[in-house]
Amino acid sequence: MQIKSKQPDLPVSIFSVMSALAHQHKAINLSQGFPDFDPDPQLITLLEKHVRAGHNQYAPMPGVAELNRALAEKYRTLYNASYDPKTEITITAGATQALYAAFTATIFPGDEVIVFEPWYDAYLPMIRYNGGIPVTIPLTLPDFRIPWDEVRRCISPQTRAIVINSPHNPGGAVLSQEDIDALHTLSAAHDFWIISDEVYEHIIFDDIPHRSMARYPELARRSIVIGSFGKTFHATGWKVGYALAPEALTRELRKIHQFVTFSVHTPTQHAYAEYMSDPGRYTGLGTFYQKRRDLFLDGLRNSRFKAIRPSGSYFVLADYSAISDAPDVEFAATMTREYGVAVIPTSVFYEDGVSRGLIRFCFAKKEETLNRALEALCRI
Ligand SMILES: Cc1ncc(COP(=O)(O)O)c(C=O)c1O
């Protein structure tokens, strides 16, 4: 049999490449977006408790009821949003699977999907698997704002969805009230779904509010809101996420979900449900990470990197033009091999693959790791 690739040009994810290179050269790994510290011991104890309590068989397809209810309560309290835990909330295998279900449920062959670049690298392959056509619009540099005039120009009768990601990976920008106003105006005139990737919803700084699509009834009714427990509770390897959407849309989304995974790791869902009974465990995350962001930005001031200050997410982008004029993929490899710090080149998050001279650091690391990395970075 000849293998006929569905995505012949799709390379291995940059995260796998850079993490392998970091491992090979024993570099400090600031590339992939995960913490180098463990989740709260209380959460681990809860996970153990639920394994021992016999919660080890298939969970219900939409999620463990207690967790769906905990999420409904969170969205009610934080965003004044009303989601029915039975019919509008689905627990997925990480935000990644929620994204897959969202795109697969909404995108038909020939549909156009507006995506802003730089993007999270899963979006385009998922759109293309479904026969969709990504319409990419660059965010403005250096602040990564959405150019709404350009969005208006690109909207067509074929536009089926817009992908929003706030706080933004890798740019660190967050939606402003003007963005929400623009989305309202646009959605009043055109019919499209909003696929809203909000995995960094609690990692937001300087007292800026998170403008979840869930907050705005007119936007919520056309949105699939996606979140990740892994990002919020320092457990990316547990791979549990969720999708919130109006009932009719959730029905379609679950048709995909049930035959991709059917259901998600049962004891982890019970553990999260119990752990979330104290909202401080997620509402304090911004303060927790802001300390690390500030430590990292302060340290970079003594280096030749020029950082872009993020308002959210746990990434910092930095311009390295004072050090090298090499393209970013080459520079990132040099950083790992010669300077001992692994980073991500941002050109891989652009359709044209052209280097903008920016690399991405992940600061979800122990202070000690960040200090060691800063020492190395300041020597360059
Ligand atoms: C913007 C964005 N969306 C989704 C994901 C995937 O989240 P999960 O690990 O829950 O699948 C990530 C992970 O890095 C991300 O940065």
The ligand as a MOL file (V3000), in Angstrom:
LIG
                    3D

  0  0  0     0  0            999 V3000
M  V30 BEGIN CTAB
M  V30 COUNTS 16 16 0 0 0
M  V30 BEGIN ATOM
M  V30 1 C -3.1200 28.6960 22.9580 0
M  V30 2 C -3.1550 27.2580 23.3430 0
M  V30 3 N -4.2590 26.5430 23.1060 0
M  V30 4 C -4.3560 25.2410 23.4450 0
M  V30 5 C -3.2930 24.5830 24.0350 0
M  V30 6 C -3.4360 23.1280 24.3710 0
M  V30 7 O -3.8460 22.9270 25.6830 0
M  V30 8 P -3.9320 21.4470 26.3130 0
M  V30 9 O -2.5680 21.1100 26.8030 0
M  V30 10 O -4.9390 21.5640 27.4040 0
M  V30 11 O -4.3660 20.5320 25.2200 0
M  V30 12 C -2.1140 25.2950 24.2890 0
M  V30 13 C -0.9510 24.6010 24.8800 0
M  V30 14 O 0.1650 25.0670 24.8330 0
M  V30 15 C -2.0450 26.6620 23.9400 0
M  V30 16 O -0.9500 27.3900 24.1780 0
M  V30 END ATOM
M  V30 BEGIN BOND
M  V30 1 1 1 2
M  V30 2 1 2 3
M  V30 3 2 2 15
M  V30 4 2 3 4
M  V30 5 1 4 5
M  V30 6 1 5 6
M  V30 7 2 5 12
M  V30 8 1 6 7
M  V30 9 1 7 8
M  V30 10 2 8 9
M  V30 11 1 8 10
M  V30 12 1 8 11
M  V30 13 1 12 13
M  V30 14 1 12 15
M  V30 15 2 13 14
M  V30 16 1 15 16
M  V30 END BOND
M  V30 END CTAB
M  END
